[in-house]
Amino acid sequence: MSINRNVLFLIIGALVVTAAVLGYNLYQAKMQPDGLQINVGPNGLKIQGK
């Protein structure tokens, strides 16, 4: 019985970690500014539109 309980806790923990990672990724995607992004670097000029 305790093995089944440990497996259940492991599954719940994995789901919580997965939800936290997905939430963080969604938060990061929302925090990026809308519009045009212009980068100048060693590879030249890069323009990205969102």
N, CA, C and O atoms as CSV, one atom per row, in Angstrom:
chain,resi,resn,atom,element,x,y,z
A,1,MET,N,N,0.823,-1.194,0.000
A,1,MET,CA,C,0.000,0.000,0.000
A,1,MET,C,C,0.864,1.253,0.000
A,1,MET,O,O,0.519,2.227,-0.670
A,2,SER,N,N,1.976,1.262,0.729
A,2,SER,CA,C,2.811,2.458,0.786
A,2,SER,C,C,3.509,2.713,-0.545
A,2,SER,O,O,3.796,3.864,-0.873
A,3,ILE,N,N,3.788,1.665,-1.318
A,3,ILE,CA,C,4.409,1.860,-2.625
A,3,ILE,C,C,3.434,2.585,-3.544
A,3,ILE,O,O,3.839,3.482,-4.284
A,4,ASN,N,N,2.162,2.215,-3.510
A,4,ASN,CA,C,1.162,2.881,-4.339
A,4,ASN,C,C,1.025,4.352,-3.940
A,4,ASN,O,O,0.852,5.224,-4.791
A,5,ARG,N,N,1.104,4.606,-2.649
A,5,ARG,CA,C,1.006,5.990,-2.171
A,5,ARG,C,C,2.216,6.795,-2.621
A,5,ARG,O,O,2.075,7.957,-3.002
A,6,ASN,N,N,3.394,6.201,-2.585
A,6,ASN,CA,C,4.602,6.891,-3.039
A,6,ASN,C,C,4.533,7.196,-4.531
A,6,ASN,O,O,4.936,8.272,-4.973
A,7,VAL,N,N,4.019,6.242,-5.302
A,7,VAL,CA,C,3.871,6.468,-6.743
A,7,VAL,C,C,2.869,7.593,-6.991
A,7,VAL,O,O,3.085,8.426,-7.872
A,8,LEU,N,N,1.792,7.627,-6.236
A,8,LEU,CA,C,0.801,8.684,-6.373
A,8,LEU,C,C,1.422,10.050,-6.058
A,8,LEU,O,O,1.188,11.013,-6.788
A,9,PHE,N,N,2.203,10.143,-4.989
A,9,PHE,CA,C,2.876,11.399,-4.652
A,9,PHE,C,C,3.867,11.799,-5.741
A,9,PHE,O,O,4.005,12.983,-6.048
A,10,LEU,N,N,4.550,10.831,-6.321
A,10,LEU,CA,C,5.498,11.104,-7.392
A,10,LEU,C,C,4.772,11.666,-8.618
A,10,LEU,O,O,5.239,12.629,-9.226
A,11,ILE,N,N,3.654,11.079,-8.976
A,11,ILE,CA,C,2.877,11.553,-10.126
A,11,ILE,C,C,2.346,12.962,-9.866
A,11,ILE,O,O,2.416,13.823,-10.742
A,12,ILE,N,N,1.822,13.197,-8.678
A,12,ILE,CA,C,1.301,14.524,-8.334
A,12,ILE,C,C,2.433,15.553,-8.354
A,12,ILE,O,O,2.242,16.666,-8.846
A,13,GLY,N,N,3.583,15.204,-7.838
A,13,GLY,CA,C,4.734,16.108,-7.855
A,13,GLY,C,C,5.176,16.429,-9.270
A,13,GLY,O,O,5.501,17.577,-9.575
A,14,ALA,N,N,5.189,15.426,-10.137
A,14,ALA,CA,C,5.570,15.650,-11.533
A,14,ALA,C,C,4.563,16.573,-12.224
A,14,ALA,O,O,4.952,17.432,-13.015
A,15,LEU,N,N,3.282,16.400,-11.931
A,15,LEU,CA,C,2.262,17.272,-12.514
A,15,LEU,C,C,2.403,18.712,-12.026
A,15,LEU,O,O,2.219,19.650,-12.801
A,16,VAL,N,N,2.725,18.890,-10.758
A,16,VAL,CA,C,2.912,20.232,-10.206
A,16,VAL,C,C,4.116,20.911,-10.859
A,16,VAL,O,O,4.049,22.089,-11.210
A,17,VAL,N,N,5.201,20.182,-11.020
A,17,VAL,CA,C,6.397,20.743,-11.657
A,17,VAL,C,C,6.101,21.099,-13.107
A,17,VAL,O,O,6.517,22.155,-13.583
A,18,THR,N,N,5.391,20.233,-13.810
A,18,THR,CA,C,5.039,20.498,-15.204
A,18,THR,C,C,4.166,21.746,-15.315
A,18,THR,O,O,4.387,22.585,-16.188
A,19,ALA,N,N,3.181,21.868,-14.439
A,19,ALA,CA,C,2.311,23.041,-14.450
A,19,ALA,C,C,3.106,24.314,-14.158
A,19,ALA,O,O,2.854,25.353,-14.769
A,20,ALA,N,N,4.054,24.243,-13.240
A,20,ALA,CA,C,4.867,25.408,-12.908
A,20,ALA,C,C,5.739,25.823,-14.095
A,20,ALA,O,O,5.859,27.014,-14.382
A,21,VAL,N,N,6.337,24.875,-14.775
A,21,VAL,CA,C,7.192,25.185,-15.926
A,21,VAL,C,C,6.363,25.784,-17.057
A,21,VAL,O,O,6.773,26.767,-17.675
A,22,LEU,N,N,5.200,25.198,-17.330
A,22,LEU,CA,C,4.345,25.738,-18.386
A,22,LEU,C,C,3.844,27.137,-18.035
A,22,LEU,O,O,3.769,28.005,-18.906
A,23,GLY,N,N,3.508,27.358,-16.787
A,23,GLY,CA,C,3.077,28.683,-16.351
A,23,GLY,C,C,4.176,29.711,-16.491
A,23,GLY,O,O,3.919,30.839,-16.912
A,24,TYR,N,N,5.391,29.343,-16.147
A,24,TYR,CA,C,6.523,30.260,-16.279
A,24,TYR,C,C,6.779,30.596,-17.744
A,24,TYR,O,O,7.032,31.752,-18.083
A,25,ASN,N,N,6.714,29.581,-18.618
A,25,ASN,CA,C,6.912,29.830,-20.044
A,25,ASN,C,C,5.829,30.746,-20.602
A,25,ASN,O,O,6.120,31.622,-21.417
A,26,LEU,N,N,4.606,30.557,-20.182
A,26,LEU,CA,C,3.514,31.425,-20.621
A,26,LEU,C,C,3.729,32.849,-20.116
A,26,LEU,O,O,3.493,33.809,-20.849
A,27,TYR,N,N,4.170,32.989,-18.884
A,27,TYR,CA,C,4.457,34.310,-18.318
A,27,TYR,C,C,5.556,35.009,-19.117
A,27,TYR,O,O,5.433,36.194,-19.427
A,28,GLN,N,N,6.621,34.292,-19.452
A,28,GLN,CA,C,7.713,34.874,-20.220
A,28,GLN,C,C,7.251,35.289,-21.610
A,28,GLN,O,O,7.681,36.325,-22.116
A,29,ALA,N,N,6.390,34.507,-22.230
A,29,ALA,CA,C,5.878,34.843,-23.562
A,29,ALA,C,C,5.012,36.097,-23.505
A,29,ALA,O,O,5.043,36.910,-24.429
A,30,LYS,N,N,4.246,36.263,-22.439
A,30,LYS,CA,C,3.394,37.445,-22.308
A,30,LYS,C,C,4.208,38.702,-22.011
A,30,LYS,O,O,3.777,39.802,-22.357
A,31,MET,N,N,5.360,38.568,-21.387
A,31,MET,CA,C,6.159,39.719,-20.995
A,31,MET,C,C,6.971,40.303,-22.151
A,31,MET,O,O,7.491,41.411,-22.023
A,32,GLN,N,N,7.093,39.595,-23.268
A,32,GLN,CA,C,7.833,40.132,-24.400
A,32,GLN,C,C,7.033,41.261,-25.026
A,32,GLN,O,O,5.822,41.137,-25.208
A,33,PRO,N,N,7.693,42.353,-25.354
A,33,PRO,CA,C,6.963,43.500,-25.911
A,33,PRO,C,C,6.431,43.197,-27.312
A,33,PRO,O,O,7.046,42.462,-28.084
A,34,ASP,N,N,5.280,43.778,-27.615
A,34,ASP,CA,C,4.706,43.669,-28.958
A,34,ASP,C,C,5.388,44.670,-29.868
A,34,ASP,O,O,5.929,45.674,-29.406
A,35,GLY,N,N,5.361,44.399,-31.147
A,35,GLY,CA,C,5.894,45.340,-32.112
A,35,GLY,C,C,7.113,44.801,-32.830
A,35,GLY,O,O,7.218,43.603,-33.092
A,36,LEU,N,N,8.015,45.679,-33.138
A,36,LEU,CA,C,9.200,45.382,-33.918
A,36,LEU,C,C,10.427,45.323,-33.016
A,36,LEU,O,O,10.591,46.135,-32.105
A,37,GLN,N,N,11.281,44.346,-33.292
A,37,GLN,CA,C,12.527,44.228,-32.537
A,37,GLN,C,C,13.669,44.254,-33.542
A,37,GLN,O,O,13.689,43.467,-34.489
A,38,ILE,N,N,14.627,45.168,-33.334
A,38,ILE,CA,C,15.771,45.315,-34.231
A,38,ILE,C,C,17.035,45.011,-33.432
A,38,ILE,O,O,17.306,45.644,-32.412
A,39,ASN,N,N,17.806,44.033,-33.912
A,39,ASN,CA,C,19.052,43.651,-33.250
A,39,ASN,C,C,20.211,43.838,-34.227
A,39,ASN,O,O,20.120,43.457,-35.394
A,40,VAL,N,N,21.303,44.430,-33.735
A,40,VAL,CA,C,22.525,44.564,-34.515
A,40,VAL,C,C,23.595,43.789,-33.777
A,40,VAL,O,O,23.904,44.080,-32.622
A,41,GLY,N,N,24.158,42.803,-34.448
A,41,GLY,CA,C,25.157,41.965,-33.807
A,41,GLY,C,C,26.238,41.561,-34.781
A,41,GLY,O,O,26.339,42.113,-35.876
A,42,PRO,N,N,27.040,40.602,-34.383
A,42,PRO,CA,C,28.146,40.171,-35.244
A,42,PRO,C,C,27.669,39.528,-36.549
A,42,PRO,O,O,28.423,39.481,-37.521
A,43,ASN,N,N,26.431,39.034,-36.584
A,43,ASN,CA,C,25.900,38.419,-37.798
A,43,ASN,C,C,25.153,39.423,-38.672
A,43,ASN,O,O,24.584,39.040,-39.694
A,44,GLY,N,N,25.145,40.670,-38.299
A,44,GLY,CA,C,24.492,41.693,-39.092
A,44,GLY,C,C,23.210,42.191,-38.443
A,44,GLY,O,O,23.031,42.076,-37.230
A,45,LEU,N,N,22.329,42.739,-39.252
A,45,LEU,CA,C,21.084,43.335,-38.805
A,45,LEU,C,C,19.991,42.272,-38.816
A,45,LEU,O,O,19.873,41.503,-39.770
A,46,LYS,N,N,19.196,42.234,-37.754
A,46,LYS,CA,C,18.114,41.251,-37.650
A,46,LYS,C,C,16.863,41.995,-37.202
A,46,LYS,O,O,16.864,42.660,-36.165
A,47,ILE,N,N,15.794,41.880,-37.988
A,47,ILE,CA,C,14.531,42.549,-37.671
A,47,ILE,C,C,13.470,41.484,-37.494
A,47,ILE,O,O,13.260,40.645,-38.371
A,48,GLN,N,N,12.790,41.524,-36.329
A,48,GLN,CA,C,11.737,40.569,-36.035
A,48,GLN,C,C,10.458,41.311,-35.717
A,48,GLN,O,O,10.460,42.280,-34.958
A,49,GLY,N,N,9.376,40.853,-36.295
A,49,GLY,CA,C,8.057,41.416,-35.978
A,49,GLY,C,C,7.253,40.417,-35.174
A,49,GLY,O,O,7.330,39.210,-35.405
A,50,LYS,N,N,6.485,40.925,-34.235
A,50,LYS,CA,C,5.693,40.019,-33.409
A,50,LYS,C,C,4.237,40.288,-33.625
A,50,LYS,O,O,3.391,39.630,-33.020
